[in-house]
Amino acid sequence: MAAMGAGIIDRYAAYLPVTAATPRVTLGEGSTPLIRSSRIGPSLGIEQLYFKYEGLNPSGSFKDRGMAVATAKALEAKARTLLCASTGNTSASAAAYAARCGLRAVVVVPAGGVAAGKLAQALAYGASILVVNGSFDVALRLVRQLAGEPGVALVNSVNPFRIEGQKTAAFEIVEQLGDAPARLFIPVGNGGNITAYWRGFTELQRRDGRSRPVMYGAQAEGAAPLVRGKPVPRPRTIASAIRIGNPASWNSAIAAKDESGGTIATVTDAEIMAAHRRLSREEGLLVEPASAAGVALLIKMASAGRLSDGGSIVCVLTGHGLKDPQALTRGLRLPRPVRPTLSTLMRAIG
Ligand code: AN7
């Protein structure tokens, strides 16, 4: 096993579709902390609750794991351009890895549908950004038509190397916990990440006979095609990252749920924002709204007494809070400047 701090390709080469000839593309992704809950778990009567804080990846989301492998394979295939549709994080990640390797990134995003920090990242990393009048689903349909173009690598999660890279998060959780968790809660948009985790846990089961967690996927109420059983033409939710109406990894997301004996269920925007607030105020963990959806589902189920029989629980926190600064300050007022006197300070201390 490669040294701590190495990227996921170096650390997990034996379990990834790479050869000695595959470039070791890395920005230092992976090796994210598994943080034990300090206050939310105890308040719900859950002894062993952990957060896998994927917002600490180099571009601020879990996408970097898959992008490292997808970019390495794109280089190996002599591609010059990384192409994706995105609700934001995939575009930020693709832009970062393209910059790293001297490739072009072309990212297609829905107008008005991407959090400010993510768009700023794609711009800063030097991507070409195409803002389209249409949803993420429309953007994805568009880019998929160019999938076979010479020199172009499509790096959405329909790219199998993305899923391969993302499964390494399951490997890390098992290393960090010393075993697989009993349950895993995860937000679901396009269905790629729940597919990747399930694959990771399944490979570990085959390799060393480990148990696998029951998988709990959370979709936003207004963007829940996998719960409704049919595409949602105009998905709506405050959690823009998972505002997706026709998931590309539909079948494999449903398989992860079914094979694990789990569920994919909805949470409302109010429940998402309540969980988002609790993560920052009770745990010191800043996440973007979509990342709170899994925690919202956990809180909802635990409060209804539907998680009785113990065991460890991991919630995947998929993206960093600074991605979506607007969501952080919603309903709050920034303090006005005052005179820097001791008396105003004394009043602030209370
Ligand atoms: C923070 O960036 O689809 O179910 O285009 O950014 O694998 O899609 C983002 C998805 C959860 C859902 N949390 O994961 C994109 C994009 C965050 C995300 C998801 C996304 P999938």
Residues whose N, C-alpha, C, O or C-beta is under 5 A from the ligand:
A	BS01	AN7	A85 S86 T87 G88 N89 T90 S91 P187 V188 G189 N190 G191 G192 N193 I194 A241 A290 S291 T318 G319
